[in-house]
Amino acid sequence: MQDDIIIVGAGPAGLSLANSLAGHGLSIALVERQSLEQLEAPEFDGREIALTHRSVGILNGLSVWPELAAEAAPMREARVLNGASPFALTFDSGQAIEGLLGWLVPNHAIRRALYRAVLSRPDVRIVTGAEAAAVHTRASGAELRLRDGRSLRGRLLVAADSRMSAVRDMLGISAHIRRTGRAMLVCRMEHDGDHARTATEWFDHGQTLALLPLNGRMSSAVITLPSHEAERLMALGTEAFEAEMERRFAHRMGRMRLASSRHLYPLTITWSRHFAATRAALVGDAAVGMHPVTAHGFNLGLLGQHGLARQVLRAARRGGDPGAEGPLKRYEALHRLACRPLYDATNALVALYTRESPVARLARPAVLRLGQRLPLARRGIGALLAQR
Ligand SMILES: Cc1cc2nc3c(=O)[nH]c(=O)nc-3n(C[C@H](O)[C@H](O)[C@H](O)COP(=O)(O)OP(=O)(O)OC[C@H]3O[C@@H](n4cnc5c(N)ncnc54)[C@H](O)[C@@H]3O)c2cc1C
């Protein structure tokens, strides 16, 4: 069977792309290795996604924001602290739009809402329990073979199968992959203190901590540690875990109680050498696997799929080929330009605040104070957080 577009991976990026492309006369196959039941009812995975204004605009355009808004927690302010120093670099709502820097939305809610939207699109067929095994692309078309022996043909093949993308490898596209040796533990915690809708990030010695404000006296606690330390924390009983979290967060929020399951994410950062090839494109984490510390992975994924859909639909509207080289090259050039500065800035920030060399330790407070004194830099970061 021949489709116009084959998307591998029904995560947030693949689901968004299927929604963006639907309704324009193209036939779309969305291939996912998870079962139908898993797609229908994704489980809580600990991630609370900080969405920028621009991302909310894209999700609104896909008609999924009204469902997500009911679960979203608004974020008014963000603060960055270094070690025990009381000095904080702040980004307040004065630098934001309509008094808000952005929203926090659970990742599983995003997946669920996007999946429900796809269900209402008759031109998207979802192939579940299907794992990509081999791809073959040439000027005349793309072919995807699945592990169960089935095969799909299309005019454009899109890899949306995450940062360790197997499809990217099968396409022969290399990627810069950095395993940091660190892992991020995430969970919800109730606390006595009031977060005042402020997200706080502490760059501490040997650990990075963040509290992201959810509704009520609850936050998403995010703690980045060397992998073995994070695994030890995961294995602690509830009482011991809560006591250790209170200590690590220096009792800033008073008593802290575990309010969800705990989830561990090994930190691997990836940058694909190409975002497009003959009859193929990469979106989401398959293109850029950001370090989560600046909360931009899905925001960039949304932006990328939006850009790719625009190029593909423009070509199709003119009666052209949706998998032609020109639109794919334009998508690649524009999306690389949008991602590279954020990717480099995030990695520089991580390097500065995780290295224990004397130079890095001396530079940390100076960089925060410089950021506060340079209104342009501060406004620039504030605007980045609040992108339309
Ligand atoms: C702790 C944490 C916090 C984060 N916080 C934020 C944040 O605040 N803001 C933000 O913007 N981003 C954040 N991110 C990043 C964000 O979660 C990711 O960028 C986003 O989920 C990537 O979506 P994706 O669809 O590209 O990949 P995924 O969500 O990984 O989905 C990939 C899909 O492809 C399927 N798949 C994989 N291989 C195959 C195959 N061979 N065949 C078929 N199917 C396959 C998988 O089953 C999966 O469904 C965070 C990440 C983490 C880990």
The ligand as an SDF file (V2000), in Angstrom:
LIG
                    3D

 53 58  0  0  0  0  0  0  0  0999 V2000
   12.7650   14.7160   32.6050 C   0  0  0  0  0  0  0  0  0  0  0  0
   12.4380   15.4390   31.3420 C   0  0  0  0  0  0  0  0  0  0  0  0
   11.8410   16.6800   31.3870 C   0  0  0  0  0  0  0  0  0  0  0  0
   11.5490   17.3740   30.2020 C   0  0  0  0  0  0  0  0  0  0  0  0
   10.9980   18.6010   30.2970 N   0  0  0  0  0  0  0  0  0  0  0  0
   10.7340   19.2910   29.1670 C   0  0  0  0  0  0  0  0  0  0  0  0
   10.1660   20.6010   29.2190 C   0  0  0  0  0  0  0  0  0  0  0  0
    9.8950   21.1290   30.3050 O   0  0  0  0  0  0  0  0  0  0  0  0
    9.9180   21.2590   28.0490 N   0  0  0  0  0  0  0  0  0  0  0  0
   10.1930   20.7030   26.8400 C   0  0  0  0  0  0  0  0  0  0  0  0
    9.9430   21.3390   25.8100 O   0  0  0  0  0  0  0  0  0  0  0  0
   10.7350   19.4650   26.7580 N   0  0  0  0  0  0  0  0  0  0  0  0
   11.0130   18.7550   27.8850 C   0  0  0  0  0  0  0  0  0  0  0  0
   11.5460   17.4990   27.8010 N   0  0  0  0  0  0  0  0  0  0  0  0
   11.8130   16.9190   26.4660 C   0  0  0  0  0  0  0  0  0  0  0  0
   10.5740   16.2370   25.8700 C   0  0  0  0  0  0  0  0  0  0  0  0
   10.0350   15.3130   26.7850 O   0  0  0  0  0  0  0  0  0  0  0  0
   10.9940   15.5410   24.5760 C   0  0  0  0  0  0  0  0  0  0  0  0
   11.6260   16.4840   23.7340 O   0  0  0  0  0  0  0  0  0  0  0  0
    9.7990   14.9490   23.8160 C   0  0  0  0  0  0  0  0  0  0  0  0
    9.0940   14.0170   24.5930 O   0  0  0  0  0  0  0  0  0  0  0  0
   10.2940   14.2410   22.5600 C   0  0  0  0  0  0  0  0  0  0  0  0
    9.1980   13.7650   21.8280 O   0  0  0  0  0  0  0  0  0  0  0  0
    9.4470   12.7820   20.5980 P   0  0  0  0  0  0  0  0  0  0  0  0
    8.0690   12.4820   20.0600 O   0  0  0  0  0  0  0  0  0  0  0  0
   10.4820   13.3020   19.6970 O   0  0  0  0  0  0  0  0  0  0  0  0
   10.0780   11.4570   21.2510 O   0  0  0  0  0  0  0  0  0  0  0  0
    9.4520   10.4080   22.2660 P   0  0  0  0  0  0  0  0  0  0  0  0
    8.5590   11.0540   23.2480 O   0  0  0  0  0  0  0  0  0  0  0  0
   10.6000    9.6360   22.8090 O   0  0  0  0  0  0  0  0  0  0  0  0
    8.5580    9.4490   21.3560 O   0  0  0  0  0  0  0  0  0  0  0  0
    9.1330    8.5900   20.3970 C   0  0  0  0  0  0  0  0  0  0  0  0
    8.0910    7.5190   19.9990 C   0  0  0  0  0  0  0  0  0  0  0  0
    8.6510    6.6830   18.9910 O   0  0  0  0  0  0  0  0  0  0  0  0
    8.3770    5.3100   19.2870 C   0  0  0  0  0  0  0  0  0  0  0  0
    9.4450    4.5120   18.6640 N   0  0  0  0  0  0  0  0  0  0  0  0
   10.7580    4.5170   18.9950 C   0  0  0  0  0  0  0  0  0  0  0  0
   11.4480    3.6980   18.1940 N   0  0  0  0  0  0  0  0  0  0  0  0
   10.5600    3.1480   17.3300 C   0  0  0  0  0  0  0  0  0  0  0  0
   10.6770    2.2120   16.2570 C   0  0  0  0  0  0  0  0  0  0  0  0
   11.8690    1.6720   15.9180 N   0  0  0  0  0  0  0  0  0  0  0  0
    9.5590    1.8570   15.5790 N   0  0  0  0  0  0  0  0  0  0  0  0
    8.3380    2.4000   15.9180 C   0  0  0  0  0  0  0  0  0  0  0  0
    8.1770    3.2860   16.9310 N   0  0  0  0  0  0  0  0  0  0  0  0
    9.2720    3.6680   17.6320 C   0  0  0  0  0  0  0  0  0  0  0  0
    8.3830    5.2660   20.8080 C   0  0  0  0  0  0  0  0  0  0  0  0
    7.6530    4.1580   21.3090 O   0  0  0  0  0  0  0  0  0  0  0  0
    7.7270    6.6080   21.1740 C   0  0  0  0  0  0  0  0  0  0  0  0
    6.3210    6.5080   21.2520 O   0  0  0  0  0  0  0  0  0  0  0  0
   11.8590   16.7930   28.9560 C   0  0  0  0  0  0  0  0  0  0  0  0
   12.4740   15.5340   28.9030 C   0  0  0  0  0  0  0  0  0  0  0  0
   12.7600   14.8600   30.0840 C   0  0  0  0  0  0  0  0  0  0  0  0
   13.4260   13.5140   30.0120 C   0  0  0  0  0  0  0  0  0  0  0  0
  1  2  1  0
  2  3  1  0
  2 52  2  0
  3  4  2  0
  4  5  1  0
  4 50  1  0
  5  6  2  0
  6  7  1  0
  6 13  1  0
  7  8  2  0
  7  9  1  0
  9 10  1  0
 10 11  2  0
 10 12  1  0
 12 13  2  0
 13 14  1  0
 14 15  1  0
 14 50  1  0
 15 16  1  0
 16 17  1  0
 16 18  1  0
 18 19  1  0
 18 20  1  0
 20 21  1  0
 20 22  1  0
 22 23  1  0
 23 24  1  0
 24 25  2  0
 24 26  1  0
 24 27  1  0
 27 28  1  0
 28 29  2  0
 28 30  1  0
 28 31  1  0
 31 32  1  0
 32 33  1  0
 33 34  1  0
 33 48  1  0
 34 35  1  0
 35 36  1  0
 35 46  1  0
 36 37  1  0
 36 45  1  0
 37 38  2  0
 38 39  1  0
 39 40  1  0
 39 45  2  0
 40 41  1  0
 40 42  2  0
 42 43  1  0
 43 44  2  0
 44 45  1  0
 46 47  1  0
 46 48  1  0
 48 49  1  0
 50 51  2  0
 51 52  1  0
 52 53  1  0
M  END
$$$$
